[in-house]
Amino acid sequence: MEFGLFVQGYVGKRAETDPLAEHKALMEETEYVIQADRSGFKYAWASEHHFLEEYSHLSASDVYLGYLAHATERIHLGSGIFNPLAQVNHPVKVAEKVAMLDHLTEGRFEFGSGRGAGSHEILGFLPGITDMNHTKEIWEETIAEFPKMWLQDEYAGFQGKFWSLPPRKVLPKPYGKSHPAMWYAAGSPPSYAMAARKGLGVLGFSVQKVSDMEWVLEQYKTAIVDAEPVGDFVNDNVMVTTTAICAPTHEEAVRIAVEGDLHYLPSLVFRYHDTFPRPEGFPVWPQTLPPYTEEFIEMMIQEELLICGDPDEVLRQCKRWEQAGADQISFGLPVGVPKGETLQTIRLVGEHVIPKIDTDPVHRTTRFRAAS
């Protein structure tokens, strides 16, 4: 199992007291990715969101990833996601950005795509649309065109329902052989299977606990055997995200979690992700979940909803994800935790966890791309 980070320009409630909160959030997350590169993490994923106050201010993630390309050496940098709906980002512009980042990273870029976070975001670009399933049709029409734009000397052009282009040379072409690995942000078991049939890796932002891994993985691994890849190769890969806190002792890790305002992020998730089924009894914004107590944090650890503890405990918790079949685990770092303690988590995981789980020096996607 490989390891990654997930960043999204989360500001949270800091802006209420700090006029520079937005700037500090972006710069701190940049430090996290640079430290992850030094600590042996293999992937860093950057979101693309629009209009989602407090939750994600990382709207121009292509610019951000271009900076990280120069600031890092080994870690693969991924779009988690670039939104290729023509009304949000014209597909040709997306293809150009992906190829450019592939050059700037010298083959370290990963192309994740998806359809957006919910009605507040997407309806800013698609006014009048009431059914969010409409975006699936736009994405389906578009996704298979990217490899053609990258690999055909002159792209043959496209005439679709939602966008069109006459024959043109789409430049630059990707760096080296083939093109970056392609991923899809999946939110339900049918989405996992659909991605597998297209030969796409899955960015599993919807998997909450280890037990969830088993049934979604079955959907994916069964379907990918008969994949008809839209790209140049099959990216047989499932990434899952979870929160992680690692400290020298269990007690310190729990203290960090209690003081980290971990309850606020789920409240923002359901503020904006209105396509997600809301758990029964979950408060409706502007109401939020109550702050987590020490007892609640311990319960989350026991229920495998949170990676938290000393290095030996975190190693055991990560091995549970590996045993469940995850190809990659990506840490969404606790957004209310001070920078020093977040950097501590990255360093401790790099020193004590990654070397005991990920012993392959080559990235999984590098092997897939080289074999195409």
Contacts in CASP RR format, 6 or more apart in sequence:
PFRMAT RR
TARGET T0000
AUTHOR 0000-0000-0000
METHOD contacts of the structure
MODEL  1
MEFGLFVQGYVGKRAETDPLAEHKALMEETEYVIQADRSGFKYAWASEHH
FLEEYSHLSASDVYLGYLAHATERIHLGSGIFNPLAQVNHPVKVAEKVAM
LDHLTEGRFEFGSGRGAGSHEILGFLPGITDMNHTKEIWEETIAEFPKMW
LQDEYAGFQGKFWSLPPRKVLPKPYGKSHPAMWYAAGSPPSYAMAARKGL
GVLGFSVQKVSDMEWVLEQYKTAIVDAEPVGDFVNDNVMVTTTAICAPTH
EEAVRIAVEGDLHYLPSLVFRYHDTFPRPEGFPVWPQTLPPYTEEFIEMM
IQEELLICGDPDEVLRQCKRWEQAGADQISFGLPVGVPKGETLQTIRLVG
EHVIPKIDTDPVHRTTRFRAAS
1 318 0 8 1.000
1 321 0 8 1.000
1 322 0 8 1.000
1 325 0 8 1.000
1 326 0 8 1.000
1 327 0 8 1.000
1 328 0 8 1.000
1 329 0 8 1.000
1 357 0 8 1.000
1 358 0 8 1.000
2 42 0 8 1.000
2 43 0 8 1.000
2 327 0 8 1.000
2 328 0 8 1.000
2 329 0 8 1.000
2 358 0 8 1.000
2 363 0 8 1.000
2 364 0 8 1.000
3 40 0 8 1.000
3 41 0 8 1.000
3 42 0 8 1.000
3 43 0 8 1.000
3 328 0 8 1.000
3 329 0 8 1.000
3 330 0 8 1.000
3 331 0 8 1.000
3 349 0 8 1.000
3 350 0 8 1.000
3 353 0 8 1.000
3 354 0 8 1.000
3 357 0 8 1.000
3 358 0 8 1.000
4 36 0 8 1.000
4 41 0 8 1.000
4 42 0 8 1.000
4 43 0 8 1.000
4 44 0 8 1.000
4 45 0 8 1.000
4 239 0 8 1.000
4 328 0 8 1.000
4 329 0 8 1.000
4 330 0 8 1.000
4 331 0 8 1.000
5 32 0 8 1.000
5 33 0 8 1.000
5 36 0 8 1.000
5 41 0 8 1.000
5 43 0 8 1.000
5 44 0 8 1.000
5 45 0 8 1.000
5 330 0 8 1.000
5 331 0 8 1.000
5 332 0 8 1.000
5 333 0 8 1.000
5 346 0 8 1.000
6 44 0 8 1.000
6 45 0 8 1.000
6 47 0 8 1.000
6 80 0 8 1.000
6 241 0 8 1.000
6 330 0 8 1.000
6 331 0 8 1.000
6 332 0 8 1.000
6 333 0 8 1.000
7 29 0 8 1.000
7 32 0 8 1.000
7 33 0 8 1.000
7 44 0 8 1.000
7 45 0 8 1.000
7 46 0 8 1.000
7 47 0 8 1.000
7 58 0 8 1.000
7 332 0 8 1.000
7 333 0 8 1.000
8 29 0 8 1.000
8 46 0 8 1.000
8 47 0 8 1.000
8 49 0 8 1.000
8 55 0 8 1.000
8 56 0 8 1.000
8 58 0 8 1.000
9 25 0 8 1.000
9 26 0 8 1.000
9 29 0 8 1.000
9 47 0 8 1.000
9 56 0 8 1.000
9 57 0 8 1.000
9 58 0 8 1.000
10 25 0 8 1.000
10 29 0 8 1.000
10 54 0 8 1.000
10 55 0 8 1.000
10 56 0 8 1.000
10 57 0 8 1.000
10 265 0 8 1.000
10 335 0 8 1.000
11 21 0 8 1.000
11 22 0 8 1.000
11 25 0 8 1.000
11 53 0 8 1.000
11 54 0 8 1.000
11 57 0 8 1.000
12 21 0 8 1.000
12 25 0 8 1.000
12 54 0 8 1.000
12 55 0 8 1.000
12 264 0 8 1.000
12 268 0 8 1.000
12 335 0 8 1.000
12 336 0 8 1.000
13 54 0 8 1.000
13 261 0 8 1.000
13 264 0 8 1.000
14 21 0 8 1.000
14 24 0 8 1.000
14 25 0 8 1.000
15 21 0 8 1.000
15 22 0 8 1.000
15 54 0 8 1.000
18 24 0 8 1.000
22 57 0 8 1.000
25 57 0 8 1.000
26 57 0 8 1.000
26 58 0 8 1.000
26 64 0 8 1.000
28 339 0 8 1.000
28 342 0 8 1.000
29 58 0 8 1.000
30 64 0 8 1.000
30 67 0 8 1.000
30 68 0 8 1.000
30 71 0 8 1.000
31 339 0 8 1.000
31 343 0 8 1.000
32 333 0 8 1.000
32 342 0 8 1.000
32 343 0 8 1.000
32 346 0 8 1.000
33 44 0 8 1.000
33 68 0 8 1.000
33 71 0 8 1.000
33 72 0 8 1.000
33 75 0 8 1.000
33 77 0 8 1.000
34 68 0 8 1.000
34 71 0 8 1.000
34 72 0 8 1.000
35 343 0 8 1.000
35 346 0 8 1.000
35 347 0 8 1.000
36 44 0 8 1.000
36 75 0 8 1.000
36 346 0 8 1.000
37 44 0 8 1.000
37 72 0 8 1.000
37 73 0 8 1.000
37 74 0 8 1.000
37 75 0 8 1.000
39 346 0 8 1.000
39 347 0 8 1.000
39 349 0 8 1.000
39 350 0 8 1.000
39 351 0 8 1.000
39 354 0 8 1.000
40 74 0 8 1.000
40 75 0 8 1.000
40 350 0 8 1.000
40 354 0 8 1.000
41 75 0 8 1.000
41 346 0 8 1.000
41 349 0 8 1.000
41 350 0 8 1.000
41 354 0 8 1.000
42 74 0 8 1.000
42 75 0 8 1.000
42 76 0 8 1.000
42 328 0 8 1.000
42 358 0 8 1.000
42 363 0 8 1.000
43 75 0 8 1.000
43 76 0 8 1.000
43 77 0 8 1.000
43 78 0 8 1.000
43 110 0 8 1.000
43 239 0 8 1.000
43 328 0 8 1.000
43 330 0 8 1.000
43 363 0 8 1.000
44 68 0 8 1.000
44 72 0 8 1.000
44 75 0 8 1.000
44 76 0 8 1.000
44 77 0 8 1.000
44 78 0 8 1.000
45 78 0 8 1.000
45 79 0 8 1.000
45 80 0 8 1.000
45 110 0 8 1.000
45 203 0 8 1.000
45 239 0 8 1.000
45 330 0 8 1.000
46 58 0 8 1.000
46 61 0 8 1.000
46 64 0 8 1.000
46 65 0 8 1.000
46 68 0 8 1.000
46 77 0 8 1.000
46 78 0 8 1.000
46 79 0 8 1.000
46 80 0 8 1.000
47 56 0 8 1.000
47 58 0 8 1.000
47 61 0 8 1.000
47 80 0 8 1.000
47 81 0 8 1.000
48 58 0 8 1.000
48 59 0 8 1.000
48 61 0 8 1.000
48 79 0 8 1.000
48 80 0 8 1.000
48 81 0 8 1.000
48 82 0 8 1.000
48 83 0 8 1.000
49 55 0 8 1.000
49 56 0 8 1.000
49 57 0 8 1.000
49 58 0 8 1.000
49 59 0 8 1.000
49 116 0 8 1.000
49 117 0 8 1.000
49 121 0 8 1.000
50 59 0 8 1.000
50 88 0 8 1.000
50 121 0 8 1.000
50 124 0 8 1.000
50 125 0 8 1.000
51 120 0 8 1.000
51 121 0 8 1.000
51 124 0 8 1.000
52 117 0 8 1.000
52 120 0 8 1.000
52 121 0 8 1.000
52 268 0 8 1.000
52 272 0 8 1.000
54 268 0 8 1.000
55 265 0 8 1.000
55 268 0 8 1.000
55 269 0 8 1.000
55 271 0 8 1.000
55 272 0 8 1.000
56 117 0 8 1.000
58 64 0 8 1.000
61 79 0 8 1.000
61 80 0 8 1.000
61 82 0 8 1.000
62 79 0 8 1.000
62 82 0 8 1.000
62 97 0 8 1.000
62 101 0 8 1.000
65 77 0 8 1.000
65 78 0 8 1.000
65 79 0 8 1.000
65 101 0 8 1.000
65 109 0 8 1.000
66 77 0 8 1.000
66 101 0 8 1.000
66 104 0 8 1.000
68 77 0 8 1.000
69 77 0 8 1.000
69 101 0 8 1.000
69 104 0 8 1.000
69 105 0 8 1.000
69 108 0 8 1.000
69 109 0 8 1.000
70 104 0 8 1.000
72 108 0 8 1.000
74 108 0 8 1.000
75 108 0 8 1.000
76 105 0 8 1.000
76 108 0 8 1.000
76 109 0 8 1.000
76 110 0 8 1.000
76 363 0 8 1.000
76 365 0 8 1.000
77 101 0 8 1.000
77 105 0 8 1.000
77 108 0 8 1.000
77 109 0 8 1.000
77 110 0 8 1.000
78 109 0 8 1.000
78 110 0 8 1.000
78 111 0 8 1.000
78 112 0 8 1.000
79 98 0 8 1.000
79 110 0 8 1.000
79 111 0 8 1.000
79 112 0 8 1.000
79 113 0 8 1.000
80 112 0 8 1.000
80 183 0 8 1.000
80 185 0 8 1.000
80 203 0 8 1.000
81 112 0 8 1.000
81 113 0 8 1.000
81 114 0 8 1.000
81 116 0 8 1.000
81 183 0 8 1.000
81 185 0 8 1.000
81 203 0 8 1.000
82 89 0 8 1.000
82 94 0 8 1.000
82 97 0 8 1.000
82 98 0 8 1.000
82 111 0 8 1.000
82 112 0 8 1.000
82 113 0 8 1.000
83 89 0 8 1.000
83 113 0 8 1.000
83 114 0 8 1.000
83 115 0 8 1.000
83 116 0 8 1.000
84 91 0 8 1.000
84 94 0 8 1.000
84 113 0 8 1.000
84 114 0 8 1.000
84 139 0 8 1.000
84 142 0 8 1.000
84 143 0 8 1.000
84 146 0 8 1.000
85 115 0 8 1.000
85 116 0 8 1.000
85 122 0 8 1.000
85 125 0 8 1.000
85 126 0 8 1.000
85 135 0 8 1.000
85 138 0 8 1.000
85 139 0 8 1.000
85 142 0 8 1.000
85 162 0 8 1.000
86 138 0 8 1.000
86 142 0 8 1.000
86 162 0 8 1.000
86 163 0 8 1.000
87 125 0 8 1.000
87 126 0 8 1.000
87 138 0 8 1.000
87 162 0 8 1.000
88 122 0 8 1.000
88 125 0 8 1.000
90 163 0 8 1.000
91 142 0 8 1.000
91 145 0 8 1.000
91 146 0 8 1.000
91 149 0 8 1.000
91 163 0 8 1.000
91 165 0 8 1.000
92 149 0 8 1.000
92 165 0 8 1.000
92 168 0 8 1.000
92 170 0 8 1.000
94 113 0 8 1.000
94 146 0 8 1.000
95 145 0 8 1.000
95 146 0 8 1.000
95 149 0 8 1.000
95 150 0 8 1.000
95 170 0 8 1.000
96 170 0 8 1.000
96 171 0 8 1.000
96 172 0 8 1.000
98 109 0 8 1.000
98 111 0 8 1.000
98 146 0 8 1.000
98 150 0 8 1.000
98 174 0 8 1.000
98 179 0 8 1.000
98 180 0 8 1.000
99 150 0 8 1.000
99 170 0 8 1.000
99 171 0 8 1.000
99 172 0 8 1.000
99 173 0 8 1.000
99 174 0 8 1.000
99 175 0 8 1.000
99 179 0 8 1.000
100 172 0 8 1.000
101 109 0 8 1.000
101 180 0 8 1.000
102 109 0 8 1.000
102 174 0 8 1.000
102 175 0 8 1.000
102 179 0 8 1.000
102 180 0 8 1.000
103 172 0 8 1.000
103 174 0 8 1.000
103 175 0 8 1.000
105 175 0 8 1.000
106 175 0 8 1.000
107 174 0 8 1.000
107 175 0 8 1.000
107 176 0 8 1.000
107 180 0 8 1.000
109 180 0 8 1.000
110 180 0 8 1.000
110 181 0 8 1.000
110 183 0 8 1.000
110 365 0 8 1.000
111 146 0 8 1.000
111 179 0 8 1.000
111 180 0 8 1.000
111 181 0 8 1.000
111 182 0 8 1.000
111 183 0 8 1.000
112 182 0 8 1.000
112 183 0 8 1.000
112 184 0 8 1.000
112 185 0 8 1.000
112 203 0 8 1.000
113 139 0 8 1.000
113 143 0 8 1.000
113 182 0 8 1.000
113 183 0 8 1.000
113 184 0 8 1.000
113 185 0 8 1.000
114 139 0 8 1.000
114 184 0 8 1.000
114 185 0 8 1.000
115 122 0 8 1.000
115 132 0 8 1.000
115 135 0 8 1.000
115 136 0 8 1.000
115 138 0 8 1.000
115 139 0 8 1.000
115 185 0 8 1.000
116 122 0 8 1.000
116 135 0 8 1.000
116 185 0 8 1.000
117 272 0 8 1.000
117 273 0 8 1.000
118 132 0 8 1.000
118 272 0 8 1.000
118 273 0 8 1.000
118 274 0 8 1.000
118 275 0 8 1.000
119 132 0 8 1.000
119 274 0 8 1.000
119 275 0 8 1.000
120 272 0 8 1.000
120 274 0 8 1.000
121 272 0 8 1.000
122 129 0 8 1.000
122 132 0 8 1.000
122 135 0 8 1.000
123 129 0 8 1.000
126 134 0 8 1.000
126 135 0 8 1.000
129 135 0 8 1.000
132 275 0 8 1.000
137 161 0 8 1.000
137 162 0 8 1.000
138 162 0 8 1.000
141 160 0 8 1.000
141 161 0 8 1.000
141 162 0 8 1.000
141 163 0 8 1.000
142 162 0 8 1.000
142 163 0 8 1.000
143 182 0 8 1.000
143 184 0 8 1.000
143 198 0 8 1.000
143 200 0 8 1.000
143 230 0 8 1.000
144 198 0 8 1.000
144 230 0 8 1.000
144 231 0 8 1.000
145 158 0 8 1.000
146 179 0 8 1.000
146 182 0 8 1.000
146 230 0 8 1.000
146 231 0 8 1.000
147 179 0 8 1.000
147 182 0 8 1.000
147 230 0 8 1.000
147 231 0 8 1.000
147 232 0 8 1.000
148 155 0 8 1.000
148 156 0 8 1.000
149 155 0 8 1.000
149 170 0 8 1.000
150 170 0 8 1.000
150 173 0 8 1.000
150 174 0 8 1.000
150 179 0 8 1.000
151 173 0 8 1.000
151 178 0 8 1.000
151 179 0 8 1.000
151 232 0 8 1.000
153 169 0 8 1.000
154 167 0 8 1.000
154 168 0 8 1.000
154 169 0 8 1.000
155 165 0 8 1.000
155 167 0 8 1.000
155 168 0 8 1.000
155 169 0 8 1.000
155 170 0 8 1.000
156 167 0 8 1.000
157 164 0 8 1.000
157 165 0 8 1.000
157 166 0 8 1.000
157 167 0 8 1.000
157 168 0 8 1.000
158 164 0 8 1.000
158 165 0 8 1.000
174 180 0 8 1.000
177 369 0 8 1.000
177 370 0 8 1.000
177 372 0 8 1.000
178 232 0 8 1.000
178 233 0 8 1.000
178 369 0 8 1.000
178 372 0 8 1.000
179 231 0 8 1.000
179 232 0 8 1.000
179 369 0 8 1.000
180 365 0 8 1.000
180 369 0 8 1.000
181 201 0 8 1.000
181 233 0 8 1.000
181 235 0 8 1.000
181 237 0 8 1.000
181 365 0 8 1.000
181 368 0 8 1.000
181 369 0 8 1.000
182 199 0 8 1.000
182 200 0 8 1.000
182 201 0 8 1.000
182 230 0 8 1.000
182 231 0 8 1.000
182 235 0 8 1.000
183 195 0 8 1.000
183 200 0 8 1.000
183 201 0 8 1.000
183 202 0 8 1.000
183 203 0 8 1.000
183 235 0 8 1.000
183 237 0 8 1.000
183 239 0 8 1.000
184 191 0 8 1.000
184 194 0 8 1.000
184 195 0 8 1.000
184 198 0 8 1.000
184 200 0 8 1.000
184 201 0 8 1.000
184 202 0 8 1.000
184 203 0 8 1.000
185 202 0 8 1.000
185 203 0 8 1.000
185 204 0 8 1.000
185 205 0 8 1.000
186 192 0 8 1.000
186 194 0 8 1.000
186 195 0 8 1.000
186 202 0 8 1.000
186 203 0 8 1.000
186 204 0 8 1.000
186 206 0 8 1.000
186 216 0 8 1.000
187 204 0 8 1.000
187 205 0 8 1.000
187 206 0 8 1.000
188 206 0 8 1.000
189 215 0 8 1.000
189 216 0 8 1.000
189 219 0 8 1.000
190 219 0 8 1.000
191 202 0 8 1.000
192 202 0 8 1.000
192 216 0 8 1.000
192 217 0 8 1.000
192 219 0 8 1.000
192 220 0 8 1.000
192 223 0 8 1.000
192 238 0 8 1.000
193 219 0 8 1.000
193 220 0 8 1.000
193 222 0 8 1.000
193 223 0 8 1.000
194 223 0 8 1.000
195 201 0 8 1.000
195 202 0 8 1.000
195 220 0 8 1.000
196 202 0 8 1.000
196 219 0 8 1.000
196 220 0 8 1.000
196 221 0 8 1.000
196 222 0 8 1.000
196 223 0 8 1.000
196 224 0 8 1.000
196 227 0 8 1.000
197 223 0 8 1.000
197 224 0 8 1.000
197 226 0 8 1.000
197 227 0 8 1.000
197 228 0 8 1.000
198 227 0 8 1.000
198 228 0 8 1.000
198 229 0 8 1.000
198 230 0 8 1.000
199 224 0 8 1.000
199 227 0 8 1.000
199 228 0 8 1.000
199 229 0 8 1.000
199 230 0 8 1.000
199 231 0 8 1.000
199 234 0 8 1.000
199 235 0 8 1.000
199 236 0 8 1.000
200 229 0 8 1.000
200 230 0 8 1.000
200 235 0 8 1.000
201 235 0 8 1.000
201 236 0 8 1.000
201 237 0 8 1.000
201 238 0 8 1.000
201 239 0 8 1.000
202 220 0 8 1.000
202 237 0 8 1.000
202 238 0 8 1.000
202 239 0 8 1.000
203 239 0 8 1.000
203 241 0 8 1.000
204 216 0 8 1.000
204 238 0 8 1.000
204 239 0 8 1.000
204 240 0 8 1.000
204 241 0 8 1.000
205 241 0 8 1.000
206 216 0 8 1.000
206 276 0 8 1.000
207 213 0 8 1.000
207 216 0 8 1.000
207 240 0 8 1.000
207 241 0 8 1.000
207 242 0 8 1.000
208 242 0 8 1.000
208 305 0 8 1.000
209 303 0 8 1.000
209 304 0 8 1.000
209 305 0 8 1.000
210 304 0 8 1.000
210 320 0 8 1.000
210 321 0 8 1.000
210 324 0 8 1.000
211 304 0 8 1.000
211 324 0 8 1.000
213 240 0 8 1.000
213 321 0 8 1.000
213 324 0 8 1.000
213 325 0 8 1.000
213 326 0 8 1.000
214 324 0 8 1.000
214 325 0 8 1.000
216 238 0 8 1.000
217 238 0 8 1.000
217 324 0 8 1.000
217 325 0 8 1.000
217 326 0 8 1.000
220 238 0 8 1.000
221 236 0 8 1.000
224 234 0 8 1.000
224 236 0 8 1.000
227 234 0 8 1.000
229 235 0 8 1.000
232 369 0 8 1.000
232 372 0 8 1.000
233 368 0 8 1.000
233 369 0 8 1.000
233 371 0 8 1.000
233 372 0 8 1.000
234 368 0 8 1.000
235 365 0 8 1.000
235 368 0 8 1.000
236 327 0 8 1.000
236 368 0 8 1.000
237 327 0 8 1.000
237 328 0 8 1.000
237 364 0 8 1.000
237 365 0 8 1.000
238 325 0 8 1.000
238 326 0 8 1.000
238 327 0 8 1.000
238 328 0 8 1.000
239 326 0 8 1.000
239 327 0 8 1.000
239 328 0 8 1.000
239 329 0 8 1.000
239 330 0 8 1.000
240 321 0 8 1.000
240 326 0 8 1.000
240 328 0 8 1.000
240 329 0 8 1.000
240 330 0 8 1.000
241 329 0 8 1.000
241 330 0 8 1.000
241 331 0 8 1.000
241 332 0 8 1.000
242 305 0 8 1.000
242 306 0 8 1.000
242 307 0 8 1.000
242 321 0 8 1.000
242 329 0 8 1.000
242 330 0 8 1.000
242 331 0 8 1.000
242 332 0 8 1.000
243 262 0 8 1.000
243 306 0 8 1.000
243 307 0 8 1.000
243 308 0 8 1.000
243 331 0 8 1.000
243 332 0 8 1.000
243 333 0 8 1.000
243 334 0 8 1.000
244 306 0 8 1.000
244 307 0 8 1.000
244 308 0 8 1.000
244 314 0 8 1.000
244 331 0 8 1.000
244 332 0 8 1.000
244 333 0 8 1.000
244 334 0 8 1.000
244 345 0 8 1.000
244 349 0 8 1.000
245 253 0 8 1.000
245 256 0 8 1.000
245 257 0 8 1.000
245 306 0 8 1.000
245 307 0 8 1.000
245 308 0 8 1.000
245 309 0 8 1.000
245 334 0 8 1.000
245 337 0 8 1.000
245 341 0 8 1.000
245 345 0 8 1.000
246 253 0 8 1.000
246 307 0 8 1.000
246 308 0 8 1.000
246 309 0 8 1.000
246 310 0 8 1.000
246 311 0 8 1.000
246 314 0 8 1.000
246 344 0 8 1.000
246 345 0 8 1.000
246 348 0 8 1.000
246 349 0 8 1.000
246 352 0 8 1.000
246 353 0 8 1.000
247 253 0 8 1.000
247 256 0 8 1.000
247 309 0 8 1.000
247 310 0 8 1.000
247 341 0 8 1.000
247 344 0 8 1.000
247 345 0 8 1.000
247 348 0 8 1.000
248 310 0 8 1.000
248 311 0 8 1.000
248 348 0 8 1.000
249 309 0 8 1.000
249 310 0 8 1.000
250 309 0 8 1.000
250 310 0 8 1.000
250 313 0 8 1.000
253 308 0 8 1.000
253 309 0 8 1.000
253 310 0 8 1.000
253 313 0 8 1.000
254 294 0 8 1.000
254 297 0 8 1.000
254 298 0 8 1.000
254 308 0 8 1.000
254 309 0 8 1.000
255 294 0 8 1.000
256 334 0 8 1.000
256 337 0 8 1.000
256 341 0 8 1.000
257 292 0 8 1.000
257 297 0 8 1.000
257 306 0 8 1.000
257 308 0 8 1.000
257 334 0 8 1.000
258 291 0 8 1.000
258 292 0 8 1.000
258 293 0 8 1.000
258 294 0 8 1.000
258 297 0 8 1.000
259 337 0 8 1.000
260 334 0 8 1.000
260 336 0 8 1.000
260 337 0 8 1.000
261 291 0 8 1.000
261 335 0 8 1.000
261 336 0 8 1.000
262 292 0 8 1.000
262 297 0 8 1.000
262 306 0 8 1.000
262 334 0 8 1.000
262 336 0 8 1.000
263 288 0 8 1.000
263 289 0 8 1.000
263 290 0 8 1.000
263 291 0 8 1.000
263 292 0 8 1.000
264 288 0 8 1.000
264 289 0 8 1.000
264 335 0 8 1.000
264 336 0 8 1.000
265 335 0 8 1.000
266 289 0 8 1.000
267 283 0 8 1.000
267 285 0 8 1.000
267 287 0 8 1.000
267 288 0 8 1.000
267 289 0 8 1.000
269 276 0 8 1.000
270 276 0 8 1.000
270 278 0 8 1.000
270 282 0 8 1.000
270 285 0 8 1.000
271 285 0 8 1.000
282 289 0 8 1.000
283 289 0 8 1.000
292 300 0 8 1.000
297 306 0 8 1.000
297 308 0 8 1.000
300 306 0 8 1.000
300 308 0 8 1.000
301 308 0 8 1.000
301 309 0 8 1.000
301 317 0 8 1.000
304 317 0 8 1.000
304 320 0 8 1.000
307 314 0 8 1.000
307 317 0 8 1.000
307 318 0 8 1.000
307 331 0 8 1.000
308 314 0 8 1.000
308 317 0 8 1.000
309 317 0 8 1.000
311 348 0 8 1.000
311 349 0 8 1.000
311 351 0 8 1.000
311 352 0 8 1.000
311 353 0 8 1.000
312 352 0 8 1.000
314 348 0 8 1.000
314 349 0 8 1.000
314 352 0 8 1.000
314 353 0 8 1.000
315 352 0 8 1.000
315 353 0 8 1.000
315 356 0 8 1.000
315 357 0 8 1.000
318 329 0 8 1.000
318 353 0 8 1.000
318 357 0 8 1.000
319 357 0 8 1.000
321 329 0 8 1.000
322 329 0 8 1.000
322 357 0 8 1.000
327 364 0 8 1.000
328 364 0 8 1.000
331 345 0 8 1.000
331 349 0 8 1.000
333 342 0 8 1.000
333 345 0 8 1.000
333 346 0 8 1.000
334 342 0 8 1.000
337 345 0 8 1.000
END
